[in-house]
Amino acid sequence: MLTDIHPKLPMRNKVATKDFYNNLGFKEFGNADYEGYLMMEKDNIQIHFFEFKDLNPKENYGQVYIRTSDIDNLYQTFLANKMLIHPNGLLEIKPWGQREFSLLDPDQNLLTFAEGVH
């Protein structure tokens, strides 16, 4: 039986990654500070990051699809916190029946937030 999934994404700079995700409302998970590794948590999800100092962000295709139960509030909160929404990822209803928006983290990992259309 599968119970959870915690995607692992590349990061070049642990401090920059932590700051970015803190601005999204994530908090560091756990008490240990692992060299080259970071775990961030918000509500019921975790995203893990591994250090990849030589990552070329223009060649990074890391992506995470995150479901939410209150996309309007989340979107407005991110806008109020001056988070940059991806120019091709503004909040809209997609043909597959999801309301989605997207943003990029400092390493160009794509975060897509979605809620089903009721």
PAKE-929798 format. One line per field, with one value per residue: x, y, z of N, C-alpha, C in turn; residue in one letter. Coordinates in pm, whole numbers. Each point is the difference from the previous one (the first is absolute). Layout:
<atoms>
nxx <- (X, ...);
nyy <- (Y, ...);
nzz <- (Z, ...);
caxx <- (X, ...);
cayy <- (Y, ...);
cazz <- (Z, ...);
cxx <- (X, ...);
cyy <- (Y, ...);
czz <- (Z, ...);
kolro <- (A, ...);
</atoms>
This chain:
<atoms>
nxx <- (85, -25, 76, 118, 19, 131, -37, 105, 36, 67, 105, 29, -93, 39, 74, 34, 17, 62, 65, 18, 24, 79, 30, 4, 53, 107, 17, 119, 14, -25, 80, 32, 119, -50, 128, -32, -83, -121, -77, -98, -84, -117, -83, -52, 80, 93, 97, 78, 116, 69, 118, -6, 120, 23, -117, -34, -52, 67, 67, -66, -44, 49, -99, -89, -97, -48, -77, -100, -54, 91, -9, -121, -14, 45, -68, -103, 24, 25, -106, -66, 60, -49, -63, 96, -119, 17, 60, 36, 2, -67, -71, -30, -114, 56, 26, 93, -65, 117, -15, 90, 111, 104, 108, 111, 71, 93, -29, -110, -18, -84, -70, -84, -87, -82, -120, -72, -55, -82);
nyy <- (-117, 90, 79, 26, 120, 2, 84, -34, 124, 37, 36, 125, 65, -64, 106, 15, -131, -4, 110, -52, -121, 65, 73, -129, 17, -50, -101, 16, -120, -40, -57, -101, 52, -63, -24, 100, 7, 19, 3, 31, 59, -24, 21, -73, 94, -76, 88, -93, 49, -29, 18, 91, 29, -101, 0, -19, 105, 43, -96, 64, -124, 30, -84, 73, -89, 110, -88, 86, 37, 97, -25, 55, -51, -117, 14, 47, -101, -81, 52, -9, -119, 57, -117, -31, 20, -121, 72, -127, 41, 100, 35, -122, -21, -116, -43, -39, 117, 60, 69, 63, 9, 65, -40, 71, -97, 34, -130, 70, -51, -62, 89, -98, 94, -96, 30, -110, 12, 68);
nzz <- (0, -94, 73, -52, -50, -5, -96, -75, 26, -107, 72, -32, 71, 106, 28, -128, -4, 117, -34, -121, 47, 83, -108, -35, 120, -62, 81, 54, -53, 123, 89, -79, -8, -104, -12, -81, 105, -51, 108, -84, 86, -57, 99, -98, -53, -53, -16, -54, 38, -108, 56, -96, 51, -83, 62, -124, 62, -108, 64, 95, 6, 122, 31, 68, 3, 55, 56, -12, 115, -17, -129, 13, 121, -43, -112, 70, 84, -102, -61, 113, -3, -111, 4, -84, -52, -46, -97, -16, 128, -58, 104, -42, -61, 21, -124, 89, 17, -9, 112, -77, 71, -53, 63, -13, 57, 89, -2, -22, 123, -82, 70, -21, 34, 46, -46, 25, -121, 82);
caxx <- (-85, 73, -61, 45, 106, 75, 89, 133, 34, 136, 19, 138, 34, -95, -59, -94, -115, -77, -66, -108, -111, -57, -92, -121, -66, 60, 93, 96, -47, 101, 92, 139, 43, 82, 78, -40, -135, -99, -137, -95, -134, -114, -122, 23, 97, 142, 86, 139, 94, 138, 93, 56, 62, 28, -125, -30, -145, -63, -11, -68, -139, -68, -138, -86, -141, -49, -145, -42, -145, -39, 95, -15, 69, 142, 45, 0, 106, 127, 7, 21, 139, 86, 55, -17, -73, 56, -81, -89, -63, -99, -113, -105, -56, 64, -94, -16, -90, 70, 43, 142, 99, 135, 112, 132, 85, 127, 74, -90, -93, -135, -101, -135, -101, -123, -122, -102, -116, -118);
cayy <- (117, 126, 94, 138, 23, 121, 21, 56, 94, 54, 139, 44, 74, -40, 119, 62, -90, 9, 131, 1, -83, 67, 101, -70, -53, -127, 4, -110, -121, -70, 80, -18, 78, -88, 70, -27, -55, 85, -50, 108, -54, 91, -79, -145, -42, 29, -1, -16, 60, -47, 99, -22, 132, 24, 1, 111, 15, -2, -140, -72, -31, -44, 47, -61, 34, 3, 24, 82, 8, 142, 58, 146, 59, -25, 89, 138, 8, 8, 133, 98, -18, 40, -116, 15, -106, -24, 72, -95, -80, 75, -82, -20, -135, -76, -91, -125, 18, 48, 141, -11, 105, -52, 90, -62, 30, 59, -91, -25, -110, 49, -38, 23, -17, -31, -41, -44, 86, -67);
cazz <- (0, -6, 93, -19, -98, 29, -113, 22, -106, 13, 46, -5, 120, 105, 65, -96, -13, 124, 3, -98, 47, 118, -51, -43, 119, 41, 112, -4, 67, 79, 81, -45, -116, -81, -101, -137, -8, 66, -2, 29, 22, 14, 17, -3, -101, 15, -117, 39, -95, 7, -53, -133, -20, -142, -75, -90, 12, -131, -41, 107, -33, 120, 10, 101, -14, 139, 12, 112, 18, 2, -94, -8, 114, -18, -107, 51, 101, -72, -62, 107, 45, -113, -70, -144, -67, -132, -100, -67, 104, 77, 46, -101, -13, -108, -68, 73, 114, 120, 9, 29, -23, 15, 22, -4, 114, -44, -86, -114, 22, -24, 99, -48, 103, -71, 71, -94, -22, 58);
cxx <- (90, -68, 38, 97, 66, 97, 132, 35, 143, -2, 148, 44, -107, -69, -102, -126, -88, -76, -119, -121, -60, -100, -128, -77, 51, 93, 95, -53, 116, 93, 144, 27, 97, 74, -48, -139, -94, -137, -92, -141, -102, -125, 36, 102, 142, 64, 142, 89, 139, 89, 56, 58, 24, -125, -8, -152, -74, -18, -69, -146, -76, -139, -72, -142, -63, -149, -29, -152, -48, 94, -10, 76, 151, 58, 10, 108, 136, 17, 29, 143, 101, 71, -30, -69, 61, -88, -95, -79, -97, -118, -107, -49, 62, -102, -24, -76, 66, 21, 144, 71, 136, 100, 128, 77, 136, 82, -82, -77, -140, -94, -136, -97, -134, -112, -103, -113, -123, -122);
cyy <- (125, 101, 146, 5, 134, 21, 61, 85, 51, 144, 33, 60, -27, 121, 65, -86, 9, 133, 5, -77, 52, 106, -60, -59, -135, 25, -118, -116, -65, 95, -7, 86, -86, 81, -42, -55, 88, -63, 113, -60, 113, -87, -149, -45, 38, 2, -6, 56, -58, 102, -45, 134, 33, 0, 124, 16, -4, -141, -86, -19, -54, 61, -74, 53, -15, 32, 81, 0, 145, 79, 152, 69, -16, 96, 144, 21, 13, 135, 108, -6, 28, -119, 17, -123, -16, 67, -92, -83, 77, -90, -6, -144, -66, -95, -131, 17, 41, 151, -6, 134, -57, 110, -80, 37, 50, -89, -44, -131, 58, -57, 35, -35, -17, -38, -39, 100, -75, 28);
czz <- (0, 91, -24, -117, 34, -116, 43, -120, 21, 50, -11, 132, 106, 63, -92, -15, 124, 8, -95, 53, 130, -44, -55, 118, 44, 118, -14, 83, 74, 72, -48, -123, -79, -106, -139, -17, 82, -14, 44, 5, 10, 3, -3, -104, 40, -138, 52, -111, 23, -67, -135, -44, -147, -86, -89, 2, -134, -53, 106, -37, 121, 9, 111, -21, 138, 1, 126, 8, 2, -90, -6, 113, -14, -104, 49, 104, -68, -67, 106, 53, -111, -66, -148, -57, -139, -105, -77, 100, 85, 35, -109, 5, -121, -63, 74, 131, 130, -12, 48, -13, 31, 33, -2, 125, -51, -94, -121, 11, -13, 106, -57, 111, -70, 96, -107, -9, 47, -82);
kolro <- (M, L, T, D, I, H, P, K, L, P, M, R, N, K, V, A, T, K, D, F, Y, N, N, L, G, F, K, E, F, G, N, A, D, Y, E, G, Y, L, M, M, E, K, D, N, I, Q, I, H, F, F, E, F, K, D, L, N, P, K, E, N, Y, G, Q, V, Y, I, R, T, S, D, I, D, N, L, Y, Q, T, F, L, A, N, K, M, L, I, H, P, N, G, L, L, E, I, K, P, W, G, Q, R, E, F, S, L, L, D, P, D, Q, N, L, L, T, F, A, E, G, V, H);
</atoms>
